[in-house]
Amino acid sequence: MDLELLNINFAKCIKGWHLINSSVINETIWEDINVIIFNSIGIKIYSKSDGSHLSGMDIDSSFGRISNKSAKYSKNKKSISISSYRLTTVCSDNNCGNIIDIINEINKRKNYDYYSLMVRDENNDNIEYNWFMIPSNYLILEPNSYEWKPIISKKGKKIDKQIGWTTNEINGSKMSIYFNMSSQLWIYINITDEIKKFIIATINIINKPKYNYIELYEKLGDRI
């Protein structure tokens, strides 16, 4: 992968988006932009999900299979959280399940090689975007790296019932599942120096679009 060209075209795509859009780049938009950048540096695209909400791979390419995610940094850029699979088939309010089946279900759905993460830091009109490319088998992204335990709700001194699952922390990162959130898997990533090594592109922009869609059409519409 030509990282220099990737950074150049990453910057062009992000600036291009914000020429006419003030909304931040979310997962669906990021998938499309990721494809444009890959194509621009000679990476072949075999298929893409086109924004579907199905679990697993979003882009299949000659570089590898990709799951696209977006997130916003916490204060001081110390952590991010990303949502993943809904696991109602193996755990829920009605059936808490067991952690062996839950881990097996998570691993069964992991049909991709990399998480392609678009992470942003917003400060008024200024946005910094960081592109992380993290191997899907990286330690903190593997459910069997952790020790899992039930989350028990409490009312005063009375123990009520199990409402989900959570893990210990590994270098400040962990995983959780809450039954009242469709048993969705959440991954909390602590932004350590080790994690920062997976940043492959970054850009700072001022989020003040220069054109609206009418103005864009008037400039370029004859070419459609």
FIBA-281333 format. One record per atom (N, C-alpha, C): y, x, z. Coordinates in Angstrom, 2 decimals, always signed. Atoms other than C-alpha are relative to their C-alpha. Example, Ala and Ser with C-alpha at 12.3 -4.5 7.8 and 13.67 -1.06 7.14 Angstrom:
! residues 2
{site {-1.19 +0.89 +0.00}}
{site {-4.50 +12.30 +7.80}}
{site {+1.20 +0.90 +0.00}}
{site {-1.19 -0.82 -0.06}}
{site {-1.06 +13.67 +7.14}}
{site {+1.09 -0.77 +0.73}}
***
This chain:
! residues 224
{site {-1.19 +0.84 +0.00}}
{site {+0.00 +0.00 +0.00}}
{site {+1.25 +0.88 +0.00}}
{site {-1.26 -0.74 +0.09}}
{site {+3.42 +1.35 -1.01}}
{site {+0.98 -0.58 +1.01}}
{site {-0.81 +0.55 -1.07}}
{site {+5.30 +0.83 +2.26}}
{site {+1.49 +0.04 -0.31}}
{site {-1.43 -0.09 +0.34}}
{site {+8.65 +1.97 +0.86}}
{site {+0.40 -1.16 -0.89}}
{site {-0.29 +1.12 +0.90}}
{site {+8.54 -0.57 -1.96}}
{site {-0.16 -1.33 +0.73}}
{site {+0.20 +1.21 -0.79}}
{site {+7.18 -3.19 +0.43}}
{site {+1.24 -0.32 +0.83}}
{site {-1.20 +0.21 -0.81}}
{site {+10.19 -2.71 +2.72}}
{site {+1.18 -0.45 -0.85}}
{site {-1.09 +0.37 +0.90}}
{site {+12.61 -2.95 -0.21}}
{site {-0.13 -1.46 -0.41}}
{site {+0.19 +1.36 +0.49}}
{site {+11.09 -6.17 -1.53}}
{site {-0.05 -1.01 +1.14}}
{site {-0.09 +0.84 -1.19}}
{site {+10.68 -7.60 +1.99}}
{site {+1.46 -0.36 +0.26}}
{site {-1.44 +0.23 -0.24}}
{site {+14.45 -7.19 +2.47}}
{site {+0.58 -0.93 -1.06}}
{site {-0.51 +0.85 +1.07}}
{site {+15.17 -8.77 -0.92}}
{site {-0.43 -1.45 +0.19}}
{site {+0.50 +1.36 -0.19}}
{site {+12.98 -11.79 -0.16}}
{site {+0.69 -0.71 +1.15}}
{site {-0.64 +0.61 -1.17}}
{site {+14.46 -12.41 +3.27}}
{site {+1.46 -0.31 -0.30}}
{site {-1.41 +0.24 +0.35}}
{site {+18.03 -12.01 +2.00}}
{site {+0.11 -1.12 -1.03}}
{site {+0.01 +1.06 +1.00}}
{site {+17.19 -14.23 -0.96}}
{site {-0.16 -1.37 +0.63}}
{site {+0.20 +1.27 -0.70}}
{site {+15.92 -16.99 +1.32}}
{site {+1.29 -0.45 +0.68}}
{site {-1.18 +0.36 -0.77}}
{site {+19.03 -16.87 +3.47}}
{site {+1.29 -0.06 -0.82}}
{site {-1.15 +0.26 +0.87}}
{site {+21.39 -16.92 +0.48}}
{site {+0.31 -1.49 -0.04}}
{site {-0.21 +1.45 +0.11}}
{site {+20.85 -20.70 +0.45}}
{site {-0.56 -0.79 +1.17}}
{site {+0.62 +0.71 -1.11}}
{site {+18.92 -21.56 +3.63}}
{site {+0.45 +0.56 +1.35}}
{site {-0.34 -0.43 -1.35}}
{site {+20.06 -21.47 +7.24}}
{site {-1.19 -0.12 +0.94}}
{site {+1.18 +0.15 -0.85}}
{site {+16.68 -22.51 +8.64}}
{site {-0.78 +1.30 +0.03}}
{site {+0.75 -1.25 -0.14}}
{site {+14.58 -19.66 +9.98}}
{site {-1.32 -0.09 -0.75}}
{site {+1.25 -0.06 +0.76}}
{site {+11.41 -18.55 +8.23}}
{site {-1.17 -0.33 +0.91}}
{site {+1.18 +0.40 -0.77}}
{site {+8.39 -20.41 +9.62}}
{site {-1.28 +0.37 -0.74}}
{site {+1.28 -0.46 +0.56}}
{site {+4.69 -20.04 +8.84}}
{site {-0.20 -0.39 -1.46}}
{site {+0.20 +0.45 +1.38}}
{site {+4.66 -22.14 +5.65}}
{site {+0.87 +0.81 -0.96}}
{site {-0.91 -0.80 +0.83}}
{site {+7.69 -20.34 +4.22}}
{site {-0.48 +1.44 -0.06}}
{site {+0.45 -1.39 -0.07}}
{site {+6.31 -17.00 +5.38}}
{site {-1.19 +0.26 -0.91}}
{site {+1.14 -0.16 +0.90}}
{site {+3.08 -17.55 +3.48}}
{site {+0.47 +0.22 -1.43}}
{site {-0.52 -0.13 +1.37}}
{site {+5.01 -18.02 +0.23}}
{site {+0.70 +1.34 -0.20}}
{site {-0.70 -1.27 +0.11}}
{site {+7.22 -15.00 +0.89}}
{site {-0.98 +1.17 +0.03}}
{site {+1.03 -1.04 -0.07}}
{site {+4.20 -12.89 +1.83}}
{site {-0.68 +0.18 -1.35}}
{site {+0.62 -0.07 +1.33}}
{site {+2.62 -13.75 -1.51}}
{site {+0.94 +0.67 -1.01}}
{site {-0.97 -0.61 +0.92}}
{site {+5.80 -12.83 -3.41}}
{site {+0.05 +1.51 +0.19}}
{site {-0.07 -1.45 -0.29}}
{site {+5.96 -9.43 -1.68}}
{site {-1.27 +0.70 -0.45}}
{site {+1.26 -0.60 +0.43}}
{site {+2.28 -8.72 -2.25}}
{site {-0.04 +0.15 -1.52}}
{site {-0.01 -0.07 +1.47}}
{site {+2.61 -9.57 -5.95}}
{site {+0.93 +1.08 -0.51}}
{site {-1.01 -0.95 +0.47}}
{site {+5.69 -7.36 -6.25}}
{site {-0.45 +1.46 +0.14}}
{site {+0.47 -1.38 -0.18}}
{site {+3.79 -4.26 -5.07}}
{site {-1.42 +0.19 -0.55}}
{site {+1.26 -0.15 +0.70}}
{site {+0.67 -4.88 -7.14}}
{site {-1.23 -0.46 +0.73}}
{site {+1.16 +0.56 -0.71}}
{site {-1.56 -6.61 -4.59}}
{site {-0.35 -1.34 -0.64}}
{site {+0.43 +1.22 +0.69}}
{site {-3.58 -9.32 -6.33}}
{site {-0.27 -1.12 +1.02}}
{site {+0.24 +1.19 -0.83}}
{site {-3.68 -12.84 -4.84}}
{site {-1.14 -0.80 -0.63}}
{site {+1.14 +0.78 +0.51}}
{site {-7.03 -14.62 -5.22}}
{site {+0.14 -1.48 +0.34}}
{site {-0.22 +1.39 -0.39}}
{site {-6.11 -17.79 -3.31}}
{site {+0.98 -0.04 +1.17}}
{site {-0.87 +0.21 -1.14}}
{site {-3.64 -19.22 -0.79}}
{site {-0.13 -1.44 +0.47}}
{site {+0.23 +1.33 -0.57}}
{site {-3.65 -22.23 +1.50}}
{site {+1.08 -1.00 -0.36}}
{site {-1.13 +0.86 +0.34}}
{site {-0.29 -23.60 +0.30}}
{site {+0.43 -0.87 +1.17}}
{site {-0.54 +0.69 -1.17}}
{site {+0.73 -24.53 +3.83}}
{site {-0.93 -0.99 +0.66}}
{site {+0.92 +0.94 -0.65}}
{site {-2.40 -26.48 +4.77}}
{site {-0.16 +0.38 +1.46}}
{site {+0.13 -0.24 -1.43}}
{site {-3.09 -26.85 +8.48}}
{site {-1.44 +0.30 +0.40}}
{site {+1.38 -0.35 -0.31}}
{site {-6.74 -25.85 +8.22}}
{site {-0.04 +1.34 +0.72}}
{site {+0.13 -1.25 -0.75}}
{site {-7.92 -23.11 +10.57}}
{site {-0.40 +1.13 -0.92}}
{site {+0.52 -1.19 +0.67}}
{site {-8.39 -19.58 +9.34}}
{site {+0.92 +0.60 -1.03}}
{site {-0.71 -0.79 +0.99}}
{site {-7.38 -17.61 +6.29}}
{site {+1.04 -0.81 -0.76}}
{site {-1.05 +0.61 +0.81}}
{site {-4.12 -18.40 +4.50}}
{site {+0.11 +0.65 -1.38}}
{site {-0.09 -0.72 +1.26}}
{site {-4.12 -15.71 +1.80}}
{site {-1.24 +0.88 -0.16}}
{site {+1.09 -0.92 +0.36}}
{site {-7.07 -14.00 +0.11}}
{site {+0.54 +0.93 -1.08}}
{site {-0.64 -0.96 +0.91}}
{site {-5.91 -10.82 -1.61}}
{site {-0.83 +1.26 -0.14}}
{site {+0.69 -1.28 +0.18}}
{site {-7.00 -7.43 -2.85}}
{site {+0.25 +0.93 +1.18}}
{site {-0.25 -0.76 -1.22}}
{site {-5.48 -6.00 +0.35}}
{site {-0.92 -0.44 +1.12}}
{site {+0.86 +0.56 -1.04}}
{site {-7.61 -8.28 +2.52}}
{site {+0.31 -1.47 +0.20}}
{site {-0.21 +1.41 -0.31}}
{site {-7.79 -11.78 +3.96}}
{site {+1.00 -0.11 +1.14}}
{site {-1.18 +0.04 -0.87}}
{site {-4.64 -12.84 +5.80}}
{site {+0.13 -1.36 +0.70}}
{site {-0.45 +1.18 -0.71}}
{site {-3.71 -15.35 +8.49}}
{site {+1.49 +0.16 +0.29}}
{site {-1.46 -0.09 -0.17}}
{site {+0.05 -16.00 +8.41}}
{site {+0.44 -0.74 +1.26}}
{site {-0.56 +0.59 -1.22}}
{site {+1.84 -16.66 +11.70}}
{site {+1.47 +0.37 +0.11}}
{site {-1.39 -0.33 -0.31}}
{site {+5.46 -16.83 +12.78}}
{site {+0.22 -0.24 +1.48}}
{site {-0.28 +0.13 -1.43}}
{site {+6.94 -16.50 +16.26}}
{site {+1.42 +0.46 +0.27}}
{site {-1.31 -0.44 -0.46}}
{site {+10.16 -15.97 +18.16}}
{site {-0.17 +0.87 +1.23}}
{site {+0.06 -0.87 -1.17}}
{site {+10.63 -13.12 +20.59}}
{site {+0.51 -0.73 +1.25}}
{site {-0.55 +0.43 -1.28}}
{site {+11.11 -13.95 +24.25}}
{site {+1.27 +0.80 +0.28}}
{site {-1.19 -0.76 -0.38}}
{site {+14.23 -12.69 +26.01}}
{site {-0.36 +1.48 +0.13}}
{site {+0.18 -1.46 -0.06}}
{site {+14.60 -8.90 +25.76}}
{site {-1.12 +0.50 -0.91}}
{site {+1.02 -0.39 +0.99}}
{site {+11.96 -8.89 +22.97}}
{site {-1.24 +0.59 +0.65}}
{site {+1.13 -0.56 -0.74}}
{site {+9.17 -8.31 +25.48}}
{site {-1.34 -0.64 -0.35}}
{site {+1.26 +0.68 +0.28}}
{site {+6.59 -10.84 +24.27}}
{site {+0.19 -1.05 -1.08}}
{site {+0.03 +1.15 +0.92}}
{site {+5.63 -13.49 +21.73}}
{site {-1.23 -0.83 +0.33}}
{site {+1.19 +0.84 -0.11}}
{site {+3.21 -16.41 +21.73}}
{site {-0.28 -0.63 -1.35}}
{site {+0.37 +0.62 +1.26}}
{site {+1.28 -17.71 +18.74}}
{site {-1.11 -1.02 +0.25}}
{site {+1.02 +1.04 -0.13}}
{site {-0.77 -20.88 +18.41}}
{site {-1.10 +0.26 -1.02}}
{site {+1.14 -0.22 +0.88}}
{site {-4.20 -20.82 +16.88}}
{site {-0.84 -1.27 -0.08}}
{site {+0.90 +1.11 +0.28}}
{site {-7.25 -23.08 +16.56}}
{site {+0.06 -1.12 +1.04}}
{site {+0.26 +1.11 -0.90}}
{site {-7.68 -26.53 +18.04}}
{site {-1.51 -0.05 +0.26}}
{site {+1.40 -0.20 -0.39}}
{site {-10.94 -26.39 +19.95}}
{site {-0.61 -1.22 +0.67}}
{site {+0.48 +1.23 -0.63}}
{site {-11.59 -30.05 +20.81}}
{site {-1.51 -0.22 -0.20}}
{site {+1.44 +0.17 +0.22}}
{site {-15.13 -29.78 +19.41}}
{site {-0.83 +0.70 +1.07}}
{site {+0.76 -0.74 -1.02}}
{site {-16.12 -27.39 +22.22}}
{site {+0.59 -0.10 +1.40}}
{site {-0.58 +0.19 -1.34}}
{site {-13.72 -28.21 +25.09}}
{site {+1.12 -1.02 -0.06}}
{site {-1.01 +1.06 -0.05}}
{site {-11.52 -31.12 +26.12}}
{site {+0.04 -0.58 +1.41}}
{site {-0.07 +0.70 -1.29}}
{site {-10.54 -33.39 +29.02}}
{site {-1.34 -0.61 +0.37}}
{site {+1.28 +0.68 -0.25}}
{site {-13.85 -35.20 +28.64}}
{site {-1.17 +0.95 +0.13}}
{site {+1.08 -0.99 -0.04}}
{site {-15.95 -32.05 +28.25}}
{site {+0.63 +1.38 +0.07}}
{site {-0.67 -1.30 -0.18}}
{site {-14.63 -28.78 +29.69}}
{site {-0.67 +1.12 -0.78}}
{site {+0.72 -1.00 +0.77}}
{site {-17.29 -26.85 +27.77}}
{site {-0.35 +1.23 +0.81}}
{site {+0.30 -1.29 -0.64}}
{site {-18.50 -23.36 +28.54}}
{site {+0.55 +1.12 -0.86}}
{site {-0.76 -1.03 +0.67}}
{site {-16.86 -20.13 +27.65}}
{site {-0.79 +0.70 -1.10}}
{site {+0.81 -0.61 +1.07}}
{site {-19.78 -18.77 +25.57}}
{site {+0.16 -0.77 -1.30}}
{site {-0.17 +0.83 +1.21}}
{site {-19.56 -21.72 +23.17}}
{site {+1.42 +0.09 -0.54}}
{site {-1.40 -0.08 +0.43}}
{site {-15.76 -21.48 +23.10}}
{site {+0.26 +1.30 -0.76}}
{site {-0.18 -1.29 +0.68}}
{site {-15.79 -17.77 +22.20}}
{site {-0.71 +0.00 -1.35}}
{site {+0.74 +0.06 +1.26}}
{site {-18.45 -18.38 +19.55}}
{site {+0.75 -0.82 -1.04}}
{site {-0.75 +0.86 +0.93}}
{site {-16.34 -21.16 +18.02}}
{site {+1.24 +0.72 -0.54}}
{site {-1.17 -0.76 +0.44}}
{site {-13.23 -18.96 +17.92}}
{site {-0.40 +1.05 -1.03}}
{site {+0.45 -1.07 +0.91}}
{site {-15.13 -16.11 +16.28}}
{site {-0.51 -0.57 -1.32}}
{site {+0.51 +0.62 +1.22}}
{site {-16.76 -18.48 +13.79}}
{site {+1.13 -0.35 -0.97}}
{site {-1.13 +0.40 +0.84}}
{site {-13.34 -19.56 +12.54}}
{site {+0.83 +1.18 -0.48}}
{site {-0.81 -1.18 +0.36}}
{site {-11.94 -16.04 +12.28}}
{site {-0.54 +0.61 -1.30}}
{site {+0.49 -0.42 +1.31}}
{site {-12.51 -15.56 +8.55}}
{site {+1.03 +0.84 -0.75}}
{site {-1.05 -0.81 +0.60}}
{site {-9.66 -13.13 +7.94}}
{site {+0.01 +1.39 +0.64}}
{site {-0.01 -1.41 -0.43}}
{site {-8.98 -9.40 +8.34}}
{site {+1.26 +0.38 +0.77}}
{site {-1.28 -0.36 -0.61}}
{site {-5.33 -9.36 +9.43}}
{site {+0.79 -1.24 +0.41}}
{site {-1.09 +0.92 -0.30}}
{site {-2.70 -11.38 +11.24}}
{site {+1.26 +0.59 -0.64}}
{site {-1.28 -0.39 +0.58}}
{site {+0.47 -11.19 +9.15}}
{site {+1.07 -0.80 +0.75}}
{site {-0.92 +0.68 -0.91}}
{site {+3.13 -12.02 +11.76}}
{site {+1.45 +0.25 -0.39}}
{site {-1.45 -0.10 +0.19}}
{site {+6.77 -12.76 +10.99}}
{site {+0.64 -0.38 +1.34}}
{site {-0.57 +0.22 -1.34}}
{site {+8.58 -12.38 +14.34}}
{site {+1.51 +0.21 -0.07}}
{site {-1.46 -0.04 +0.11}}
{site {+12.28 -13.06 +14.75}}
{site {+0.65 +0.08 +1.38}}
{site {-0.87 -0.04 -1.17}}
{site {+14.98 -12.35 +17.30}}
{site {+1.34 -0.58 -0.42}}
{site {-1.22 +0.70 +0.39}}
{site {+17.93 -14.76 +17.09}}
{site {+1.11 +0.25 +1.00}}
{site {-1.19 -0.19 -0.84}}
{site {+21.40 -13.98 +18.42}}
{site {+1.19 -0.58 -0.76}}
{site {-1.03 +0.74 +0.75}}
{site {+23.89 -16.58 +17.20}}
{site {-0.33 +0.04 -1.49}}
{site {+0.25 -0.03 +1.45}}
{site {+24.19 -15.99 +13.43}}
{site {-0.80 +1.23 -0.43}}
{site {+0.76 -1.21 +0.34}}
{site {+22.33 -12.68 +13.58}}
{site {-1.49 -0.21 +0.25}}
{site {+1.45 +0.10 -0.13}}
{site {+18.58 -12.65 +12.99}}
{site {-0.63 +1.33 -0.38}}
{site {+0.83 -1.16 +0.34}}
{site {+16.25 -9.67 +13.13}}
{site {-1.41 -0.50 -0.25}}
{site {+1.39 +0.34 +0.32}}
{site {+12.90 -10.15 +11.41}}
{site {-0.85 +1.27 +0.04}}
{site {+0.99 -1.08 +0.00}}
{site {+9.92 -7.88 +12.12}}
{site {-1.30 -0.52 -0.59}}
{site {+1.29 +0.35 +0.60}}
{site {+6.76 -8.00 +10.02}}
{site {-1.08 +0.87 +0.62}}
{site {+1.16 -0.68 -0.59}}
{site {+3.63 -7.10 +11.96}}
{site {-1.23 -0.29 -0.86}}
{site {+1.30 +0.18 +0.65}}
{site {+0.29 -6.56 +10.21}}
{site {-1.05 +0.56 +0.96}}
{site {+0.90 -0.41 -1.07}}
{site {-2.33 -6.50 +12.98}}
{site {-1.44 -0.34 -0.38}}
{site {+1.40 +0.31 +0.28}}
{site {-6.10 -6.20 +12.39}}
{site {-0.50 -1.13 +0.90}}
{site {+0.44 +1.16 -0.77}}
{site {-7.79 -9.43 +13.50}}
{site {-0.99 +0.36 +1.10}}
{site {+0.95 -0.43 -1.04}}
{site {-10.36 -7.45 +15.51}}
{site {+0.65 +0.92 +1.03}}
{site {-0.70 -0.82 -0.99}}
{site {-7.69 -5.63 +17.52}}
{site {-0.29 -0.55 +1.40}}
{site {+0.48 +0.32 -1.34}}
{site {-8.58 -5.62 +21.23}}
{site {+0.59 -1.28 +0.57}}
{site {-0.62 +1.14 -0.68}}
{site {-6.05 -8.19 +22.49}}
{site {-0.12 -1.29 -0.79}}
{site {+0.19 +1.18 +0.82}}
{site {-6.86 -10.60 +19.64}}
{site {-1.44 -0.47 -0.02}}
{site {+1.42 +0.35 -0.08}}
{site {-10.58 -10.72 +20.42}}
{site {-0.26 -0.77 +1.29}}
{site {+0.21 +0.78 -1.22}}
{site {-11.54 -13.51 +22.86}}
{site {-1.02 +0.60 +0.95}}
{site {+1.02 -0.60 -0.88}}
{site {-14.55 -11.58 +24.15}}
{site {+0.47 +1.30 +0.65}}
{site {-0.57 -1.14 -0.72}}
{site {-12.24 -8.74 +25.27}}
{site {+0.40 -0.39 +1.42}}
{site {-0.58 +0.48 -1.26}}
{site {-11.10 -10.94 +28.16}}
{site {-1.07 -0.58 +0.93}}
{site {+0.76 +0.78 -0.98}}
{site {-12.52 -12.45 +31.32}}
{site {+0.65 -1.38 +0.10}}
{site {-0.52 +1.36 +0.03}}
{site {-12.14 -16.24 +31.14}}
{site {-0.28 -0.72 +1.31}}
{site {+0.20 +0.81 -1.20}}
{site {-11.69 -18.66 +34.04}}
{site {+0.66 -1.36 -0.21}}
{site {-0.60 +1.33 +0.14}}
{site {-10.89 -22.39 +34.40}}
{site {+1.43 -0.03 +0.54}}
{site {-1.31 +0.33 -0.56}}
{site {-7.31 -23.60 +34.89}}
{site {-0.16 -1.30 +0.77}}
{site {+0.17 +1.16 -0.86}}
{site {-7.37 -26.04 +37.80}}
{site {+1.36 -0.54 +0.41}}
{site {-1.26 +0.61 -0.43}}
{site {-4.53 -28.49 +38.40}}
{site {-0.07 -0.27 +1.51}}
{site {-0.06 +0.24 -1.44}}
{site {-3.38 -28.96 +42.00}}
{site {+1.12 -0.97 +0.31}}
{site {-1.02 +0.92 -0.49}}
{site {-1.52 -31.79 +43.66}}
{site {+0.14 +0.23 +1.49}}
{site {-0.15 -0.41 -1.39}}
{site {-0.16 -30.44 +46.92}}
{site {-1.09 +0.97 +0.37}}
{site {+1.11 -0.85 -0.43}}
{site {-3.11 -28.94 +48.76}}
{site {-1.33 -0.48 -0.56}}
{site {+1.22 +0.58 +0.53}}
{site {-5.60 -31.08 +46.88}}
{site {-0.32 +0.55 -1.38}}
{site {+0.44 -0.46 +1.31}}
{site {-7.57 -29.54 +44.02}}
{site {-0.37 -1.22 -0.84}}
{site {+0.20 +1.18 +0.83}}
{site {-7.60 -32.03 +41.17}}
{site {-1.15 +0.21 -0.98}}
{site {+1.05 -0.16 +1.01}}
{site {-9.50 -31.10 +38.00}}
{site {+0.35 +1.15 -0.93}}
{site {-0.23 -1.06 +0.98}}
{site {-9.89 -28.53 +35.26}}
{site {+0.82 -0.55 -1.15}}
{site {-0.89 +0.43 +1.10}}
{site {-7.14 -28.77 +32.63}}
{site {+0.02 +0.99 -1.16}}
{site {+0.03 -0.97 +1.08}}
{site {-7.98 -25.75 +30.48}}
{site {-0.72 +1.27 +0.40}}
{site {+0.58 -1.32 -0.25}}
{site {-9.06 -22.13 +30.32}}
{site {+1.08 +1.06 -0.17}}
{site {-0.92 -1.12 +0.17}}
{site {-7.18 -18.86 +30.71}}
{site {-0.73 +1.31 +0.25}}
{site {+0.64 -1.31 -0.11}}
{site {-7.88 -15.13 +30.81}}
{site {+0.79 +0.92 +0.93}}
{site {-0.73 -1.11 -0.62}}
{site {-6.96 -11.98 +32.64}}
{site {+0.96 +0.60 -1.03}}
{site {-0.91 -0.67 +0.92}}
{site {-4.29 -9.76 +31.09}}
{site {-0.55 +1.37 -0.39}}
{site {+0.31 -1.34 +0.49}}
{site {-4.96 -6.72 +28.93}}
{site {+1.29 +0.57 -0.56}}
{site {-1.29 -0.59 +0.38}}
{site {-1.85 -4.54 +28.64}}
{site {+1.09 -1.07 -0.10}}
{site {-1.02 +1.05 -0.04}}
{site {+0.18 -7.66 +29.47}}
{site {-0.25 -1.16 -0.94}}
{site {+0.33 +1.08 +0.94}}
{site {-1.47 -9.87 +26.80}}
{site {-1.14 -0.84 +0.54}}
{site {+1.06 +0.88 -0.47}}
{site {-3.74 -12.85 +27.39}}
{site {-0.18 -1.18 -0.95}}
{site {+0.25 +1.21 +0.78}}
{site {-5.14 -16.11 +25.96}}
{site {-0.10 -1.19 +0.95}}
{site {+0.13 +1.22 -0.79}}
{site {-5.04 -19.72 +27.18}}
{site {-0.36 -1.17 -0.91}}
{site {+0.32 +1.26 +0.67}}
{site {-6.37 -23.15 +26.20}}
{site {+0.38 -1.13 +0.97}}
{site {-0.37 +1.16 -0.83}}
{site {-4.83 -26.41 +27.52}}
{site {-0.52 -1.26 -0.67}}
{site {+0.61 +1.20 +0.57}}
{site {-6.74 -29.66 +27.03}}
{site {+1.05 -1.01 -0.46}}
{site {-1.03 +0.99 +0.36}}
{site {-3.53 -31.75 +26.92}}
{site {+0.82 +0.44 -1.21}}
{site {-0.65 -0.49 +1.22}}
{site {-2.35 -29.65 +23.96}}
{site {-1.02 +0.11 -1.13}}
{site {+1.06 +0.05 +1.03}}
{site {-5.29 -30.62 +21.72}}
{site {-0.95 +1.19 +0.11}}
{site {+0.89 -1.15 -0.25}}
{site {-7.27 -27.76 +23.31}}
{site {+0.30 +1.15 -0.95}}
{site {-0.40 -1.06 +0.93}}
{site {-5.28 -25.36 +21.16}}
{site {-0.02 +1.36 +0.69}}
{site {+0.01 -1.37 -0.49}}
{site {-5.83 -21.65 +21.63}}
{site {+1.39 +0.61 -0.16}}
{site {-1.27 -0.70 +0.04}}
{site {-2.63 -19.78 +22.53}}
{site {-0.23 +1.48 +0.33}}
{site {+0.11 -1.44 -0.21}}
{site {-2.34 -16.00 +22.28}}
{site {+1.38 +0.51 +0.40}}
{site {-1.25 -0.54 -0.51}}
{site {+0.36 -14.32 +24.36}}
{site {-0.05 +1.52 -0.14}}
{site {+0.03 -1.43 +0.33}}
{site {+1.18 -10.83 +23.09}}
{site {+1.17 +0.71 +0.66}}
{site {-1.02 -0.85 -0.61}}
{site {+3.06 -8.30 +25.18}}
{site {+0.39 +1.08 -1.00}}
{site {-0.45 -0.93 +1.04}}
{site {+5.20 -6.17 +22.87}}
{site {+0.11 +1.41 +0.59}}
{site {+0.04 -1.38 -0.48}}
{site {+4.15 -2.69 +23.93}}
{site {+0.30 +0.95 -1.15}}
{site {-0.20 -1.00 +1.05}}
{site {+4.80 +0.54 +22.04}}
{site {-1.20 +0.04 -0.94}}
{site {+1.21 +0.02 +0.83}}
{site {+1.21 +0.30 +20.81}}
{site {+0.07 -1.12 -1.03}}
{site {-0.12 +1.14 +0.91}}
{site {+1.87 -3.14 +19.30}}
{site {+1.09 +0.27 -1.05}}
{site {-1.11 -0.27 +0.93}}
{site {+5.13 -1.94 +17.71}}
{site {-0.45 +0.89 -1.16}}
{site {+0.51 -0.84 +1.08}}
{site {+3.06 +0.50 +15.64}}
{site {-0.48 -0.82 -1.18}}
{site {+0.47 +0.87 +1.08}}
{site {+1.90 -2.48 +13.60}}
{site {+1.16 -0.63 -0.78}}
{site {-1.14 +0.49 +0.79}}
{site {+5.44 -3.27 +12.38}}
{site {+0.05 +0.79 -1.31}}
{site {-0.03 -0.69 +1.30}}
{site {+5.47 -2.51 +8.65}}
{site {+1.32 -0.21 -0.75}}
{site {-1.31 +0.22 +0.63}}
{site {+8.92 -3.89 +7.74}}
{site {+0.91 -0.72 +0.98}}
{site {-0.97 +0.65 -0.88}}
{site {+12.10 -5.00 +9.48}}
{site {+1.33 -0.15 -0.73}}
{site {-1.32 +0.20 +0.60}}
{site {+15.51 -6.37 +8.54}}
{site {+0.87 -0.81 +0.96}}
{site {-1.00 +0.78 -0.72}}
{site {+18.68 -7.67 +10.21}}
{site {+0.87 -0.71 -1.02}}
{site {-0.85 +0.75 +0.93}}
{site {+20.62 -10.42 +8.47}}
{site {+1.02 -0.83 +0.77}}
{site {-0.96 +0.96 -0.53}}
{site {+23.69 -12.55 +9.11}}
{site {-0.29 -1.33 -0.66}}
{site {+0.48 +1.28 +0.52}}
{site {+22.59 -16.15 +8.74}}
{site {+1.16 -0.92 -0.37}}
{site {-1.10 +0.82 +0.52}}
{site {+25.48 -17.55 +6.73}}
{site {-0.21 -0.15 -1.51}}
{site {+0.31 +0.19 +1.43}}
{site {+24.20 -18.93 +3.39}}
{site {+1.26 -0.03 -0.86}}
{site {-1.15 -0.08 +0.90}}
{site {+26.49 -18.33 +0.42}}
{site {+0.02 -1.13 -1.03}}
{site {+0.09 +1.06 +1.00}}
{site {+25.27 -21.16 -1.82}}
{site {-0.75 -1.20 +0.57}}
{site {+0.88 +1.14 -0.23}}
{site {+23.93 -24.69 -1.55}}
{site {-0.79 -0.24 -1.28}}
{site {+0.88 +0.18 +1.16}}
{site {+21.38 -26.12 -3.99}}
{site {+0.75 -0.44 -1.25}}
{site {-0.80 +0.41 +1.15}}
{site {+24.01 -27.72 -6.22}}
{site {+0.65 +1.23 -0.65}}
{site {-0.65 -1.21 +0.52}}
{site {+25.89 -24.44 -6.55}}
{site {-1.01 +0.92 -0.66}}
{site {+1.04 -0.85 +0.58}}
{site {+22.64 -22.59 -7.21}}
{site {-0.41 -0.54 -1.38}}
{site {+0.37 +0.59 +1.30}}
{site {+21.73 -25.03 -9.99}}
{site {+1.09 +0.24 -1.03}}
{site {-1.09 -0.20 +0.95}}
{site {+25.16 -24.74 -11.55}}
{site {+0.06 +1.44 -0.51}}
{site {+0.01 -1.39 +0.43}}
{site {+24.73 -20.97 -11.69}}
{site {-1.22 +0.33 -0.86}}
{site {+1.24 -0.42 +0.62}}
{site {+21.10 -20.84 -12.82}}
{site {-0.77 -1.12 -0.68}}
{site {+0.77 +1.15 +0.48}}
{site {+20.04 -24.33 -13.89}}
{site {-0.36 +0.06 -1.46}}
{site {+0.27 -0.08 +1.44}}
{site {+20.25 -23.60 -17.62}}
{site {-1.24 +0.85 -0.28}}
{site {+1.17 -0.87 +0.23}}
{site {+17.42 -21.10 -17.16}}
{site {-1.32 -0.70 +0.33}}
{site {+1.23 +0.71 -0.36}}
{site {+14.93 -23.71 -15.90}}
{site {-0.58 -0.70 -1.21}}
***
